[in-house]
């Protein structure tokens, strides 16, 4: 990308570093503020580190059916979809050996977790959130937008691009085998890098696919999902 075609700003929130890049320098301050507000609101819903988040309240339901917000219901469904995409390799339920779909019941906005089990939506939630924030910024300000969120103590990174592309397009750095190289990505793409047994980066039009395949591939899982709609880069 040409530096002349973009402006960027960064901030930290809940031990995560956020970087916002836009193709119109005049809106960068407002775009970064919008990203901070949106991410803060989403973390109030899906965070495991905020004790008063909606997800934490669900995790304290102890087998009762509880009514959740549409946003959290969607995130639970995304997590269940990731379990299907990866043949169970990416599982939101914190009960090893339990079949997720038999255990988590969701009917409209009603969600029931089994017994004392809890769920962890980190594998998919942040990818969905980042994709929506990038799309919202691009729509609101009429420009191209890249939003990147990475953990302070983690190599995992979530990137989404939306709107008008810079003069030389969007590019990201990935490790493919033993080589680090720049890869072009089109607007409307979400890119997730996960590190476990190895480091895996996946780019896809669906944030759920990108997140699920990245987490599974990093753990060394040979998933059954058709990878035709995703670009997968695995470090040697």
Residue, then its C-alpha position, 0 to 999 in steps of 0.5 A: x500500500x502507498x502510505x499516501x493513500x491511508x492514515x492510521x490510529x491505534x489504541x489499547x482496550x482490555x489487553x488488546x491492541x487495536x489498529x484502525x486504517x482508513x483511506x481518508x485521512x480526514x476521518x481517522x480520528x472519528x473512525x478510531x473513536x467509532x471503533x473504540x466505542x463499538x468494540x467496547x460495546x461488543x466486549x460487554x457482550x462476549x468478553x470472558x475477562x469482564x466479569x459483568x459481561x453478558x456471556x459471563x452471566x450466561x456462564x453462571x446460569x447453571x443449566x437454566x434456560x436464559x434469555x439473551x440478547x440477539x447479539x449474544x444469540x448470534x455469537x453462540x450460533x456462530x460458535x456452533x457453526x465453527x464446531x460443525x465446520x471443523x468437525x468439533x475441533x473448535x468447540x465453544x463448550x468447556x466440557x471435554x468429551x461432550x457433543x456440543x450440539x446435543x449439549x447447548x440448546x438454543x431456541x430463538x433468544x433462549x439458551x441453555x447450557x448443560x449443568x455446570x458447563x460454560x462456553x468460550x466464544x473467543x474462537x469466533x466472536x472477535x473475528x465477527x466483531x472486527x468484520x462488522x466494525x470495519x464494515x460499519x466504518x467504511x459505510x459511515x465514512x464512505x472510505x476504505x477501512x482496515x481494523x486489526x485487533x491483537x492480544x497483548x499476550x497472544x500471537x492471535x490477530x484478527x483483521x478485516x477490510x471493507x470499503x474502497x481499497x487504497x491505490x495499491x490495494x490492501x496487503x498483509x504479512x503472513x508466514x507461509x511455510x518458512x517464508x514471510x510474504x505480503x499477500x493481497x486481500x480484497x475488501x470484504x475479507x477477514x483474516x485470522x492468525x492463530x498460534x498453538x502447535x503452529x501458526x496458521x493464517x486464514x483469509x475468507x469472506x466469512x469471519x466464522x470460516x476464517x476464525x474456525x479454520x485458523x484455530x483448527x489448523x493452528x492446533x494441527x487439526x485436519x478439518x473436513x470443511x471445504x477450503x475452496x473459499x479460504x486461503x490458508x497459510x501455515x508456518x513450517 
